[in-house]
Amino acid sequence: MALTKKKARWLMARKGFLDMLPLNLAVLPWGILCGSLAVQRDFSALEAILMPLIVFAGSAQLVAIELIANNASLATILFTTFIISSRHFLYGLALRDKLKVLPTKWRYSLGFLLTDELFALSSHHKSFVGQLRLVYAVVAGGSFYVFWLVWNVAGVIAGSYLPDLTHLGLDFAIAVTFIALVIPTIINIPILVTVLVAALLSVVFKLMQFELDLVAAALIAMYSGYLTDRFLHKKNDVNNADNHKISPSVKDSK
Amino acid sequence: MTLLTILLMAVITFSTRYLFIHPRLPVRLGAKMAKLLSFSAPAVLTAIWVPIIFIQQGQLSISLHNPYLIAATLAIVAAAKSKSIYLTMFVGLITFVLSRYILSL
């Protein structure tokens, strides 16, 4: 029996939801932390809920809450938000050729939903190509948005009843999720080099309290991976050329 | 005042996500750039999770007294062997809770 269009869409929506589900669950502690911290730092319920609703960025929310509570200047808050969010430029660039051709409504929705988590699920070379994959992406990204909002609201409600959660090690849930996402993608030497360089430099830059730590570490790591890839290709080409010299008949037979 | 701050923050986070997928932006990516960007996911995601494991309260922590390190090591093994996101999270979280508990005794 042929798959009807409706049925195919439903299956892709389901797959999008299920693929994002572990990530939705992993940000539970992080979301509750953001919501409750906002309330504990004297944000009104409206302000605390507007954060996940329109800012929709875990680490930027958390840092901004502390900055606002400490009466930092508007410029400081916005600059910090920009620095923390600047990694998204890379996501936009990486997906540019696939997303720029989409109709406006898909483009704006996916642009809004383009978090670390959605990007992590977008590495397939055909992602966002064709309507079914768009359904997949919007459901995956959209479910992450809904869950993030729900966890934040739960934090806002529990708010002042919760103890200070910042030292409970809740960030480990994020780390282990990204371990689960990254490690299986290390399928060749250039990616391994990328991961190792990113790991080393992100720690070094953070210890140096370099503000652009994350983006700088990522950029240098990407370039290292790229150079490794080129180096390995060149070596292959040289080997191939040698083979041709040894057996000229190969060349002739072409 | 806080409302305005939040609104402006929203403008910034959306702009950073949307800017480079806007079709009218005069940016063309060549094959080399596309290859470079293909390494962005492992690079950025790794730069997010590794400092969480190794830096505690602003200090480098490489020792068996760091529950993050113990749990992350086992999670990496689980991820490499199983490639299952749920199993990796399960192994990581169980090890993390256990080692935190044992270390606090």
Chai-1 contact restraints between the chains, C-beta under 6 A:
chainA,res_idxA,chainB,res_idxB,connection_type,confidence,min_distance_angstrom,max_distance_angstrom,comment,restraint_id
A,P22,B,I85,contact,1.0,0.0,6.0,A-B,restraint_1
A,P22,B,Y86,contact,1.0,0.0,6.0,A-B,restraint_2
A,E47,B,T2,contact,1.0,0.0,6.0,A-B,restraint_3
A,L50,B,I6,contact,1.0,0.0,6.0,A-B,restraint_4
A,I54,B,A10,contact,1.0,0.0,6.0,A-B,restraint_5
A,V55,B,M9,contact,1.0,0.0,6.0,A-B,restraint_6
A,V55,B,A10,contact,1.0,0.0,6.0,A-B,restraint_7
A,V55,B,T13,contact,1.0,0.0,6.0,A-B,restraint_8
A,A57,B,T13,contact,1.0,0.0,6.0,A-B,restraint_9
A,A64,B,M9,contact,1.0,0.0,6.0,A-B,restraint_10
A,I68,B,T2,contact,1.0,0.0,6.0,A-B,restraint_11
A,I77,B,T5,contact,1.0,0.0,6.0,A-B,restraint_12
A,L78,B,L8,contact,1.0,0.0,6.0,A-B,restraint_13
A,T81,B,M9,contact,1.0,0.0,6.0,A-B,restraint_14
A,T81,B,I12,contact,1.0,0.0,6.0,A-B,restraint_15
A,F82,B,I12,contact,1.0,0.0,6.0,A-B,restraint_16
A,S85,B,I12,contact,1.0,0.0,6.0,A-B,restraint_17
A,S85,B,T13,contact,1.0,0.0,6.0,A-B,restraint_18
A,S85,B,T16,contact,1.0,0.0,6.0,A-B,restraint_19
A,R87,B,V44,contact,1.0,0.0,6.0,A-B,restraint_20
A,H88,B,T16,contact,1.0,0.0,6.0,A-B,restraint_21
A,H88,B,R17,contact,1.0,0.0,6.0,A-B,restraint_22
A,F89,B,T16,contact,1.0,0.0,6.0,A-B,restraint_23
A,L90,B,S40,contact,1.0,0.0,6.0,A-B,restraint_24
A,G92,B,L19,contact,1.0,0.0,6.0,A-B,restraint_25
A,G92,B,F20,contact,1.0,0.0,6.0,A-B,restraint_26
A,G92,B,I21,contact,1.0,0.0,6.0,A-B,restraint_27
A,L93,B,F20,contact,1.0,0.0,6.0,A-B,restraint_28
A,L93,B,L37,contact,1.0,0.0,6.0,A-B,restraint_29
A,A94,B,L37,contact,1.0,0.0,6.0,A-B,restraint_30
A,A94,B,S40,contact,1.0,0.0,6.0,A-B,restraint_31
A,R96,B,F20,contact,1.0,0.0,6.0,A-B,restraint_32
A,R96,B,I21,contact,1.0,0.0,6.0,A-B,restraint_33
A,L99,B,I21,contact,1.0,0.0,6.0,A-B,restraint_34
A,K100,B,I21,contact,1.0,0.0,6.0,A-B,restraint_35
A,K100,B,P23,contact,1.0,0.0,6.0,A-B,restraint_36
A,G111,B,R17,contact,1.0,0.0,6.0,A-B,restraint_37
A,G111,B,Y18,contact,1.0,0.0,6.0,A-B,restraint_38
A,G111,B,I21,contact,1.0,0.0,6.0,A-B,restraint_39
A,L114,B,R17,contact,1.0,0.0,6.0,A-B,restraint_40
A,S123,B,A41,contact,1.0,0.0,6.0,A-B,restraint_41
A,D171,B,I52,contact,1.0,0.0,6.0,A-B,restraint_42
A,F172,B,Y68,contact,1.0,0.0,6.0,A-B,restraint_43
A,F172,B,F96,contact,1.0,0.0,6.0,A-B,restraint_44
A,A175,B,W49,contact,1.0,0.0,6.0,A-B,restraint_45
A,A175,B,I52,contact,1.0,0.0,6.0,A-B,restraint_46
A,A175,B,I53,contact,1.0,0.0,6.0,A-B,restraint_47
A,V176,B,A75,contact,1.0,0.0,6.0,A-B,restraint_48
A,V176,B,M89,contact,1.0,0.0,6.0,A-B,restraint_49
A,V176,B,G92,contact,1.0,0.0,6.0,A-B,restraint_50
A,F178,B,L45,contact,1.0,0.0,6.0,A-B,restraint_51
A,F178,B,I48,contact,1.0,0.0,6.0,A-B,restraint_52
A,F178,B,W49,contact,1.0,0.0,6.0,A-B,restraint_53
A,I179,B,A75,contact,1.0,0.0,6.0,A-B,restraint_54
A,I179,B,I76,contact,1.0,0.0,6.0,A-B,restraint_55
A,I179,B,A79,contact,1.0,0.0,6.0,A-B,restraint_56
A,A180,B,A79,contact,1.0,0.0,6.0,A-B,restraint_57
A,A180,B,I85,contact,1.0,0.0,6.0,A-B,restraint_58
A,A180,B,T88,contact,1.0,0.0,6.0,A-B,restraint_59
A,A180,B,M89,contact,1.0,0.0,6.0,A-B,restraint_60
A,V182,B,P42,contact,1.0,0.0,6.0,A-B,restraint_61
A,V182,B,L45,contact,1.0,0.0,6.0,A-B,restraint_62
A,V182,B,T46,contact,1.0,0.0,6.0,A-B,restraint_63
A,I183,B,I76,contact,1.0,0.0,6.0,A-B,restraint_64
A,I183,B,A79,contact,1.0,0.0,6.0,A-B,restraint_65
A,I183,B,A80,contact,1.0,0.0,6.0,A-B,restraint_66
A,P184,B,A79,contact,1.0,0.0,6.0,A-B,restraint_67
A,P184,B,K83,contact,1.0,0.0,6.0,A-B,restraint_68
A,T185,B,P42,contact,1.0,0.0,6.0,A-B,restraint_69
A,I191,B,P42,contact,1.0,0.0,6.0,A-B,restraint_70
A,T194,B,F39,contact,1.0,0.0,6.0,A-B,restraint_71
A,T194,B,P42,contact,1.0,0.0,6.0,A-B,restraint_72
A,T194,B,A43,contact,1.0,0.0,6.0,A-B,restraint_73
A,V195,B,P42,contact,1.0,0.0,6.0,A-B,restraint_74
A,V195,B,T46,contact,1.0,0.0,6.0,A-B,restraint_75
A,A198,B,A43,contact,1.0,0.0,6.0,A-B,restraint_76
A,A198,B,T46,contact,1.0,0.0,6.0,A-B,restraint_77
A,A198,B,A47,contact,1.0,0.0,6.0,A-B,restraint_78
A,A199,B,T46,contact,1.0,0.0,6.0,A-B,restraint_79
A,A199,B,V50,contact,1.0,0.0,6.0,A-B,restraint_80
A,S202,B,A47,contact,1.0,0.0,6.0,A-B,restraint_81
A,S202,B,V50,contact,1.0,0.0,6.0,A-B,restraint_82
A,S202,B,P51,contact,1.0,0.0,6.0,A-B,restraint_83
A,V203,B,V50,contact,1.0,0.0,6.0,A-B,restraint_84
A,V203,B,P51,contact,1.0,0.0,6.0,A-B,restraint_85
A,V203,B,F54,contact,1.0,0.0,6.0,A-B,restraint_86
A,K206,B,P51,contact,1.0,0.0,6.0,A-B,restraint_87
A,K206,B,I55,contact,1.0,0.0,6.0,A-B,restraint_88
A,L207,B,L60,contact,1.0,0.0,6.0,A-B,restraint_89
A,L214,B,A47,contact,1.0,0.0,6.0,A-B,restraint_90
A,A217,B,A47,contact,1.0,0.0,6.0,A-B,restraint_91
A,A218,B,A43,contact,1.0,0.0,6.0,A-B,restraint_92
A,A218,B,V44,contact,1.0,0.0,6.0,A-B,restraint_93
A,A218,B,A47,contact,1.0,0.0,6.0,A-B,restraint_94
A,A221,B,A43,contact,1.0,0.0,6.0,A-B,restraint_95
A,M222,B,L36,contact,1.0,0.0,6.0,A-B,restraint_96
A,M222,B,F39,contact,1.0,0.0,6.0,A-B,restraint_97
A,M222,B,S40,contact,1.0,0.0,6.0,A-B,restraint_98
A,M222,B,A43,contact,1.0,0.0,6.0,A-B,restraint_99
A,G225,B,F39,contact,1.0,0.0,6.0,A-B,restraint_100
A,Y226,B,L36,contact,1.0,0.0,6.0,A-B,restraint_101
